[in-house]
Amino acid sequence: MIATRVLNALLRENYGGLGGRVSRTKAGVTLALPGGRTVRLAPGRVFQDFVVAPGEQVGLEEVLATLESVADPADAAGVAAFRRECAEAAMAQALVDERREEILGRVRGRSLIEYETLAALADHPIYPTSRARSGLSAADLLAYAPEFAPSFELRWAAVPGEHPRPAFFPGFARVGLPELAGHSLFPVHPLSVDQVRRIEGVVLAPEPFLTVRPTLSMRTVEVDARTHLKLPLATSTLGLRNRRSIKPGTLHDGALAQRLLEELAEPGVHVADEQTYAHAGHEYLAWLVRRLPEGEIVPVAAFPHAGLTEDELAGYLDLLLRWNVRLFVRYGVALEAHQQNLALIRGRGLLIKDNDGLLVSPARLKAAGLTPPDFLDERLSTDDPHALADVFVTITLHLAAAAVAFAALPHERAAGLLRDTLAAALAEHGDDPMARILRARTLEADRLTGKSMVIAGTLVAKERTGARDVNKFYGTSGPNYLRGVRERGKPGP
């Protein structure tokens, strides 16, 4: 399974010119591997032209040998890192396979944290080695990864400076420390203890305190049903360069983004409270308290386990696309609200959280009479409408909408629902230039933009890709599943 997903991803991103090895004959479509074997391909269902055909056997070592054969010598370090990533993903998958029935026996989706666990049992819709967490052992995964539904106690550290203290934080004595004047207690994830212990001037407390459970993001944990706590985590996910530490400025920018989205929200859109946070200037000394609204919250990644009706799914897609089109056209805002940080509040609407990856146009906001947020990270701002459209297509359309619809409905019904819902959302804005751009990039496009996640995340150094942000690196494309008749041309670049 991992081998097939990896080969599909390499073909989708056309790494090493792999798409040029695809041949079409009367007998069908095949991919010629550098080792001499040919692999049968079948039409891709959604995000790419062709995938490994059902029933075709490929081994992981064979796929990695293919990768090494087509790789640029300059990518040797990235290729070696991806080999380790595949081994970590295979190890994690074996653990899940071994314990799946036991987990399903005690986790039934009766609460948000249980939905998070069920969502974690599923693979990422696109990234092939999403189960890999760099550097973590099997014991680490069993103790801290959300798919195993563990609980554990947090560690704490005394950090110089005065910082906020939420009511559920302990006092110094409770974690085995004397009162330290001029210091504040910071929560520390157990997997980040070694990094924190090495920070000068920081005192690691000897006693743990506060039992928590991991959410789908793993570095965010549940304190109680309405309170989550985000912490730096000493690992990487969805690529070696996707580090789960928290850089200075990230929480500040997320809080600004929350306030902007609250101002732009419409009925049925709820934004989680992320205004309580602290950062001590080191990527492993930070925390964020996230407060959630009332209601039954179902993460989008957990939809297959929630028993949603088709009417509920259609209502979700209508609100999602209508609001996101409005954000794009009127305000020049594109959200990085994917399956992990977007949820449905049943009977109430959408929940948006973790907004530090959005993209905004200062010029569009000013034209709408709004003051652009003063983000510390300049990568969050652009006046390029096509950069905004890239985020809309790859996040809102692909991950938040299409991956959900195609998983729940037959292909043609899902395509029709997506097409009609998006068309209706865009029709509200007539011939507005931003609406025309988005219509051209979606409903009218021959092909849809995709992200080169493996290339930017692990295989190719930033110096070679030129990517300012590995989560916003494009260069691949796939068939336009919104069109009535899908074209089966050559795999895109």
Secondary structure, DSSP 8 states (H G I E B T S, - for coil): -HHHHHHHHHHHTTGGGGGGGEEEETTEEEEE-TTS-EEEEEE-SSSSSEEE-TT----HHHHHHHHHHHS-GGGHHHHHHHHHHHHHHHHHHHHHHHHHHHHHHH--S-SHHHHHHHHHTS--SS-TTTT--TT--HHHHHHH-GGG---EEEEEEEEES-----TTS--TGGGT----TTEEEEEE-GGGHHHHHTSTT-EE-SS-EEEEEE-TTSSEEEEETTEEEE---SSB-SSTT-B-S--TTHHHHHHHHHHHHHHH--TTEEE-EEEEEEE-SSTTSEEEEEE--SS-EEEGGGGGGTT--HHHHHHHHHHHHHHHHHIIIII-EE----SSSEEEETTTEEEE---TT-EE-HHHHHHTT------S-GGGB---HHHHHHHIIIIIIIIIIIHHHHHHS-HHHHHHHHHHHHHHHHHTTTT-HHHHHHHHHTTT-SEEEEE-HHIIIIIS-HHHH--S-GGG-EEEEEE-TTSSS----S---
